[in-house]
Amino acid sequence: MPAPTPSAERVLPPLRIGPLTVDTPVILAPMAGITNAAFRRLCREHGGGLYVAEMVTSRALVERTPESLRIIAHDPDETPRSVQVYGVDPATIGAAVKMIVEEDRADHIDMNFGCPVPKVTKKGGGAVLPWKRDLFRDIVRAAVREASKFDVPVTVKMRKGVDDDHLTYLDAGRMAEREGVAAVALHARTAADYYSGHADWDAIARLKEAVTSIPVLGNGDIWAAEDALAMIERTGCDGVVVGRGCMGRPWLFADLQAAFEGRPERVQPGLRYVADTLYRHGELMVAHFDDDENRAMREIRKHVAWYLKGYPVGGDIRRRLGLVESLAGLRGTLDEMDLDSPFPGPDAEGPRGRQGTARVPSCPDGWLDSQDITPAMEIKLREAELSVSGG
Ligand SMILES: Cc1cc2nc3c(=O)[nH]c(=O)nc-3n(C[C@H](O)[C@H](O)[C@H](O)COP(=O)(O)O)c2cc1C
């Protein structure tokens, strides 16, 4: 990690999330299937920030499923230890948070109210949940009540609302602030927007005006350090949350740190550096999955296209990397590439990962008729927790 240049101007002060101080006000967005301990390590090696684990459901935690415990495990040197919990039932959320803090499993707990996946929203979970104001408040309250006993800060990550006619973020942000959360993050799209178009950064500015006593974090479409600076400039937010932009590009965190310290350096890797980073990602993944090379390689395959975006690598090699089965196979195929290829420029940067088109969000019948919740809806919601897997 490069040392700060003393003469350079910091763009923002350190981010304070409850008792935690994050020098570089950058957060790795929780991404199911991506931000496991292996990927977080790669990112951390490049720059400062707060690195959030993949989402885990409160029910899985309470049931202590092995996968949920793997998801919230951190490398011994990872600090602060950050996790994200998804839940729809205040009691289960409370129990999950209690378990995390009593067993000293995390230093920060983020709560997911942003999942737009239809199988979740159609049961009332994720991004459409804050529409039910009392339920949202009770979930946040239960989490804060348990976490505050151990001085662990809770944050909320949400979308703008269900759709443009059913916006929730200003109410939810103010409510979260009143309930004692330590920061709120806004992915500035509605559930209906899914991942389409450009995030509405002006909504982040509005949230910043509405929520005044805790940090407001902006999220959506930061593909380069310059985008982060532009978001800060446009919205006045206190920190940025970066998701898809770092997929296959963990060095983006070096750029972000440099940018926030007022330095112009940007990482422009040649293909050898990209290949070595991808291989190291593979090695870390094998360790993360307890030496299960097969599982690790299945995971690494989905990262290949992001790492190689814009580099002159032929279809045959790309195809074989997409089917890689072992670390040795990964290294061998990577070595067939022209590793002396220089950084190809803007083709290697920019959007990657989920895009998707806008859609009418699926909600339970009658969901949007009122902001109160019925007992039948609560039952559906609990089912929602069983089918959630990120987003
Ligand atoms: C593959 C993938 C998985 C995601 N999983 C989660 C998740 O578990 N929890 C969450 O709050 N958001 C999740 N998200 C949303 C991101 O955290 C982030 O809000 C979104 O991608 C917008 O930020 P970006 O434009 O920087 O990517 C996921 C996004 C992607 C692409």
The ligand as an ORCA input file, in Angstrom:
! r2SCAN-3c Opt
* xyz 0 1
  C     -22.795    -10.257     -7.736
  C     -23.410     -9.259     -6.797
  C     -23.775     -9.652     -5.524
  C     -24.321     -8.735     -4.639
  N     -24.617     -9.133     -3.360
  C     -25.040     -8.207     -2.448
  C     -25.209     -8.550     -1.090
  O     -24.974     -9.682     -0.663
  N     -25.633     -7.574     -0.229
  C     -25.899     -6.298     -0.663
  O     -26.280     -5.445      0.144
  N     -25.744     -5.956     -1.950
  C     -25.289     -6.867     -2.834
  N     -25.047     -6.484     -4.125
  C     -25.205     -5.065     -4.488
  C     -23.897     -4.316     -4.288
  O     -23.490     -4.338     -2.933
  C     -23.999     -2.859     -4.758
  O     -24.969     -2.214     -3.973
  C     -24.400     -2.750     -6.223
  O     -23.636     -3.620     -7.026
  C     -24.238     -1.304     -6.728
  O     -22.909     -0.870     -6.590
  P     -21.895     -0.843     -7.832
  O     -22.524     -0.003     -8.912
  O     -20.627     -0.254     -7.269
  O     -21.740     -2.257     -8.292
  C     -24.533     -7.396     -5.040
  C     -24.165     -7.006     -6.317
  C     -23.607     -7.907     -7.194
  C     -23.189     -7.442     -8.558
*
